[in-house]
Amino acid sequence: MFYLKARGHRTVLLTPAHSMSGPEGPNPMRHAPARSFRRAVHSLAVVCLLGAFSVPQGAAGQIGNVGKKARDAAGRAMGGQQQGEAVQFDNVTLELTPARLDQLIKGLRARRAALDGRGGEPSVSALRAQRDAASNAASELRSSNGRDIDTYRDRAYQVKYCRDEAFNEKRNAREEASRNRIMSDPVLLQKFMELSQRAAEAQQRSDTAELLRIQAEADNLYGKPTKADSADVDRKCGRSPTPPPALARLDSLQALEARFGERLRQREREADSLAVAGSGLTTEQMAMGEERAQMYLTQVETESAHIGFTKTEVAALDARREELEDLL
C-alpha cells in the first residue's frame, strides 16, 4: 500500500514503512489544521494515485502536481480566503494598506475624542452612568411600590373608560336633540357642513390637533356637557383615584432616563459623523474598515489564521495592532 506525503511544495510517494514516520519525523498530514483539509487532501490523493497507476510510466511525472491540487482543494474545503491570497475589494471594501489604515485610525481617534467629551461636555461614559443610575432607581421604586402603582393604574383606567362612555352617551343624546334645530337653521347648517369638510380633510392628513379643534367647535354647536351631566357621570363611575406619591417620582425618573438616553444616542451619532469626516472615507467604507479591523483583532485574540486578509493588510495591521486594540 502507498501513501502520499506533502513536503513543502512537493509531494512524494512513501512505502508502508515510511507512512507513519521517517527520517523527517512524523507524518505532517496528521497535524492538518482542519478535518475538512484532511478530507480534501485524502480524497484528491486517492483519485490521483489511481490515475497514476492507470497511465503509462511517462505520465508519472504528473504526480508532482498533486501537492498544488491538494492545497487548492483544501483551501476550497476550508471555505474562505486564506492569508496572503487575493481578497475581493470594491468601493466599500478597501484594502487596508498602511495609508488606508492611517485614515481609519484617524477616524477612530476623532470618534474617541468626541465620546470622551469636548468643551466641558460630559463623556459618553458619564452619560451612560447617569442614565443607568436613573434606570436602576426607577426599577427599585417599581419593585417596592409596584402593587400600589398597579392598583392605582387599574382603577384609573376603569374610571376613565366608564366616564368616557358615559359622556359619549350624553353627547350623542344632545346631538340627536340638536339635529332638528340645526337642519331648520340655515346658518347652523352651513357651519356644520364646513366643519364636516374640514374634518374630512384633517382625517386625510392625519392631523390630530385639527380634529380636536373641530370636535370642540362641534360641541359648541351641539351644546357642551352641563353640570348635571357631570354629576350623573360622577354618580355612575366615580372620580379618578388619587395617584400614590411614588408614581410622580417614578415618572420623573423614567423621564430622566429617557433624557439621558437621547443625549447618549445624539453624542454617538455626532461621534460617528466626526469619525467619517476625520478619516476622509465614506460612511460605508469607514464601517467596513472598522469591521475588518475588529475581525483581525478577534483572530489575533483567538490565535486564528488571518483568513480574508492580504499579506499587505496583515503586515499593516500587525504594525498598528496596539493602536487598534486601544481604539476598538
C-alpha positions in Angstrom: 0.0 0.0 0.0 1.3 3.5 -0.8 0.7 6.9 0.8 1.1 10.5 -0.3 3.2 12.7 1.9 3.4 16.5 1.4 6.9 18.1 2.0 6.9 21.8 1.5 5.8 22.4 -2.1 6.2 18.9 -3.4 4.5 15.5 -2.8 6.3 12.2 -2.7 5.2 8.5 -2.5 6.0 6.6 0.7 6.0 2.9 1.4 4.1 1.5 4.3 7.3 1.5 6.4 7.5 5.3 6.0 3.9 6.1 6.2 3.8 7.0 9.9 7.4 8.2 10.5 10.6 8.5 8.7 13.8 10.4 8.5 11.9 13.7 8.6 9.7 12.8 11.6 6.0 12.2 12.0 3.7 12.5 9.1 2.7 16.2 8.9 -0.7 15.4 7.5 -1.7 14.1 10.9 -1.4 17.7 12.2 -3.5 19.4 9.5 -5.4 22.4 10.9 -8.9 21.2 10.0 -10.7 18.0 9.4 -12.0 19.4 6.1 -8.4 19.9 5.0 -7.6 16.2 5.6 -10.7 15.0 3.8 -9.9 17.2 0.8 -6.3 16.0 0.6 -7.1 12.4 1.2 -9.8 12.3 -1.5 -7.7 14.1 -4.0 -4.7 11.8 -3.3 -6.7 8.7 -3.8 -8.0 9.9 -7.2 -4.6 11.0 -8.4 -2.9 7.8 -7.3 -5.5 5.7 -9.1 -4.9 7.8 -12.2 -1.1 7.5 -11.8 -1.2 3.7 -12.0 -3.6 3.6 -14.9 -1.5 5.6 -17.3 1.9 4.9 -19.0 5.0 5.4 -17.0 5.8 8.5 -18.9 2.9 10.3 -17.3 4.2 9.5 -13.8 5.8 13.0 -13.6 2.3 14.4 -13.4 2.2 13.2 -9.8 4.1 16.2 -8.8 1.0 18.4 -9.4 -0.8 16.6 -6.6 0.6 18.8 -3.9 -0.7 22.0 -5.6 -4.1 20.5 -6.4 -4.4 19.2 -2.8 -3.6 22.7 -1.4 -6.2 24.2 -3.7 -8.8 21.7 -2.8 -8.0 22.2 0.9 -8.4 25.9 0.5 -11.8 25.4 -1.0 -12.8 22.9 1.7 -11.9 25.4 4.4 -14.4 27.7 2.6 -12.6 31.1 2.6 -9.9 33.3 1.5 -6.6 32.5 3.2 -3.9 34.8 4.5 -1.9 36.2 1.6 -4.5 35.3 -1.1 -6.3 37.8 -3.3 -9.2 39.5 -1.5 -12.2 40.9 -3.4 -12.1 44.7 -3.0 -14.7 47.2 -4.2 -15.9 50.7 -3.5 -16.9 49.7 0.1 -14.3 47.1 1.0 -11.0 48.8 0.6 -7.6 47.1 1.1 -6.2 48.1 4.4 -2.8 49.4 3.2 -0.7 51.4 5.6 -2.1 54.6 4.2 -5.7 53.4 4.3 -5.2 52.1 7.8 -3.8 55.5 8.8 -7.1 57.1 7.6 -9.1 54.5 9.6 -7.2 55.2 12.8 -7.6 59.0 12.3 -11.3 58.5 12.2 -11.3 56.2 15.2 -9.3 58.9 17.2 -11.8 61.6 16.2 -14.6 59.4 17.4 -12.8 58.7 20.7 -12.3 62.4 21.3 -16.0 63.1 20.7 -17.1 60.3 23.0 -14.7 61.5 25.7 -16.4 64.9 25.8 -15.3 68.2 24.4 -15.6 71.8 25.7 -16.7 70.7 29.1 -19.4 68.3 27.9 -19.8 65.1 29.8 -18.3 62.0 28.3 -20.4 59.2 26.9 -19.4 57.0 29.9 -20.7 59.7 32.3 -24.0 60.0 30.3 -24.3 56.2 30.3 -23.7 56.1 34.1 -26.4 58.8 34.7 -28.9 57.0 32.5 -28.2 53.7 34.3 -28.5 55.4 37.7 -31.9 56.7 36.8 -33.0 53.4 35.4 -31.8 51.5 38.5 -33.6 53.9 40.8 -36.8 53.6 38.8 -36.5 49.8 39.0 -36.0 49.9 42.8 -39.0 52.2 43.1 -41.2 50.0 41.0 -40.1 46.9 43.0 -41.0 48.5 46.4 -44.2 50.3 45.2 -45.3 48.1 42.3 -48.5 46.8 43.9 -49.8 50.3 44.9 -48.9 51.7 41.4 -50.6 48.8 39.6 -53.7 49.1 41.7 -54.0 52.8 41.0 -53.5 52.4 37.3 -56.1 49.6 37.0 -58.6 51.7 38.9 -57.8 54.9 37.0 -58.2 53.1 33.7 -61.6 51.6 34.7 -62.9 55.0 35.8 -61.7 56.8 32.7 -63.2 54.2 30.4 -66.6 54.4 32.3 -66.6 58.2 32.2 -65.7 58.4 28.5 -68.5 56.1 27.6 -71.0 57.9 29.8 -70.1 61.3 28.4 -70.3 59.9 24.9 -73.8 58.7 25.6 -74.8 62.2 26.8 -73.1 63.8 23.8 -75.0 61.5 21.4 -78.2 62.4 23.1 -77.5 66.2 22.8 -76.6 65.8 19.1 -79.9 63.9 18.4 -81.8 66.6 20.2 -79.9 69.4 18.3 -80.1 67.8 14.8 -83.6 69.1 14.1 -82.6 72.6 15.3 -79.5 72.6 13.0 -81.4 71.4 10.0 -84.0 74.1 10.3 -81.4 76.9 10.8 -79.5 77.7 7.5 -76.7 79.4 9.4 -76.1 76.5 11.7 -76.4 74.1 8.8 -73.8 75.9 6.8 -71.5 75.9 9.8 -72.0 72.2 10.3 -71.2 71.5 6.6 -68.0 73.5 6.8 -66.9 71.5 9.9 -67.6 68.3 8.2 -65.5 69.3 5.2 -62.6 70.4 7.5 -62.9 67.1 9.4 -62.6 65.1 6.2 -59.5 67.0 5.1 -57.9 66.7 8.5 -58.6 63.0 8.5 -56.8 62.6 5.2 -53.8 64.5 6.6 -53.9 62.5 9.9 -54.0 65.9 11.6 -55.0 65.0 15.2 -54.7 68.6 16.5 -57.1 69.9 13.9 -59.5 67.1 14.5 -59.6 68.0 18.2 -60.3 71.7 17.4 -63.1 70.7 15.0 -64.6 68.5 17.7 -64.5 71.4 20.2 -66.4 73.6 17.7 -68.9 70.9 17.0 -69.5 70.5 20.8 -70.3 74.2 20.8 -72.9 73.7 18.1 -74.5 70.7 19.9 -74.0 72.1 23.4 -71.3 71.4 26.0 -71.8 69.0 28.9 -73.7 70.6 31.7 -73.1 70.4 35.4 -76.0 68.0 35.7 -74.3 65.7 33.1 -71.0 65.7 35.1 -72.9 64.9 38.3 -74.7 62.0 36.7 -71.3 60.6 35.4 -69.7 61.1 38.8 -72.5 59.0 40.4 -72.3 56.3 37.8 -68.5 56.0 37.5 -66.9 57.8 40.4 -64.0 60.2 40.2 -60.4 59.3 39.2 -58.4 57.9 42.2 -55.5 59.9 43.7 -52.2 58.6 42.4 -49.7 57.2 45.0 -46.8 59.5 45.9 -44.3 57.0 44.4 -45.8 57.4 40.9 -44.8 61.0 40.5 -41.2 60.1 41.5 -41.3 57.1 39.1 -42.5 59.2 36.2 -39.7 61.7 37.0 -37.0 59.0 37.0 -38.3 57.5 33.7 -38.3 60.9 32.1 -34.7 61.4 33.3 -33.6 58.1 32.0 -35.2 58.9 28.6 -33.4 62.3 28.5 -30.0 60.8 29.2 -30.6 58.1 26.7 -31.4 60.5 24.0 -28.3 62.6 24.8 -26.3 59.5 24.7 -27.6 58.5 21.3 -27.1 62.0 19.9 -23.5 62.0 21.1 -22.8 58.7 19.5 -24.3 59.9 16.2 -22.1 63.0 16.4 -19.1 60.9 17.1 -19.8 58.6 14.1 -20.1 61.7 11.9 -16.8 63.1 13.2 -15.1 59.7 12.6 -16.1 59.7 9.0 -15.1 63.3 8.5 -11.7 62.7 10.2 -11.0 59.6 8.1 -11.7 61.0 4.7 -13.6 57.8 4.0 -17.3 57.4 3.2 -19.7 56.2 5.9 -19.8 52.7 4.3 -16.0 52.5 3.9 -15.4 53.6 7.5 -17.9 51.0 8.8 -16.4 48.2 6.7 -12.8 49.1 7.6 -13.7 49.1 11.3 -15.4 45.8 11.0 -12.5 44.2 9.2 -10.0 45.6 11.8 -12.2 44.2 14.6 -12.2 40.8 12.8 -8.4 40.9 12.6 -8.1 41.6 16.4 -10.5 38.7 17.1 -8.3 36.4 15.0 -5.3 37.6 17.0 -7.0 37.1 20.3 -8.1 33.6 19.4 -4.8 32.8 17.7 -6.6 32.0 14.5 -5.2 32.3 11.0 -5.7 35.7 9.3 -8.3 34.5 6.8 -9.7 37.1 4.4 -6.6 39.4 4.5 -3.9 40.0 2.0 -0.2 39.9 3.1 -0.1 43.7 2.8 -3.0 44.0 5.1 -1.7 41.7 7.7 1.7 43.5 7.8 -0.1 46.9 8.1 -2.5 45.6 10.8 0.3 44.0 12.8 2.2 47.3 12.8 -0.8 49.2 14.2 -2.2 46.5 16.4 -1.7 48.2 19.8 -3.4 51.4 18.5 -6.4 49.3 17.2 -6.7 47.4 20.4 -6.9 50.8 22.3 -9.5 52.3 19.9 -11.8 49.4 19.2 
